[in-house]
């Protein structure tokens, strides 16, 4: 899964993330990556990022 690799995510990309409070429902929030918060190269639940709206969550999909 490409959203699990840090190398596939760049600042300025449009992505869909799942916020912590939305994990039970899987509701996806869309926005632009402001900062990558996960330091490791991969993460099984997705790379954690902060959007330009200051929301923090794990990347689940890329928006084209």
C-alpha positions in Angstrom: 0.0 0.0 0.0 1.6 3.3 -1.1 0.1 5.3 1.8 2.2 3.3 4.2 5.5 4.5 2.9 6.9 7.8 3.9 8.8 8.2 0.7 5.5 8.4 -1.3 4.2 11.4 0.6 5.4 15.0 0.0 4.5 18.3 1.6 1.9 20.0 -0.6 0.2 16.7 -1.8 -3.5 16.4 -1.6 -4.5 13.4 0.5 -7.3 11.8 2.4 -6.6 11.1 6.1 -8.5 9.5 9.0 -8.5 11.6 12.1 -8.1 9.8 15.5 -11.8 10.5 16.4 -12.9 9.1 13.1 -11.1 5.8 13.3 -14.2 3.8 14.3 -16.2 5.1 11.3 -13.3 5.4 8.8 -14.5 8.9 7.8 -11.9 10.5 5.5 -10.9 14.1 5.7 -9.3 15.7 2.7 -6.6 18.4 2.6 -3.1 19.4 1.7 -0.1 18.0 3.6 1.6 20.7 5.7 4.0 18.5 7.6 4.9 14.8 7.8 4.9 13.6 11.4 5.9 10.0 11.2 9.7 9.6 11.3 9.9 5.9 10.3 10.1 4.8 6.7 6.8 2.8 6.9 3.9 2.4 9.2 1.2 -0.3 9.1 -1.7 2.1 9.6 -0.5 4.9 7.3 1.9 7.8 7.6 0.8 10.5 10.1 0.6 14.0 8.7 -0.7 17.4 9.6 -2.9 19.1 7.0 -2.8 22.8 6.3 -6.0 23.1 8.4 -3.9 21.8 11.4 -5.8 18.5 11.5 -3.7 15.4 12.2 -4.3 11.9 11.0 -3.0 9.0 9.0 -2.9 9.0 5.2 -5.4 6.5 3.7 -5.5 7.7 0.1 -3.9 10.1 -2.4 -6.1 12.7 -4.3 -5.2 13.5 -7.9 
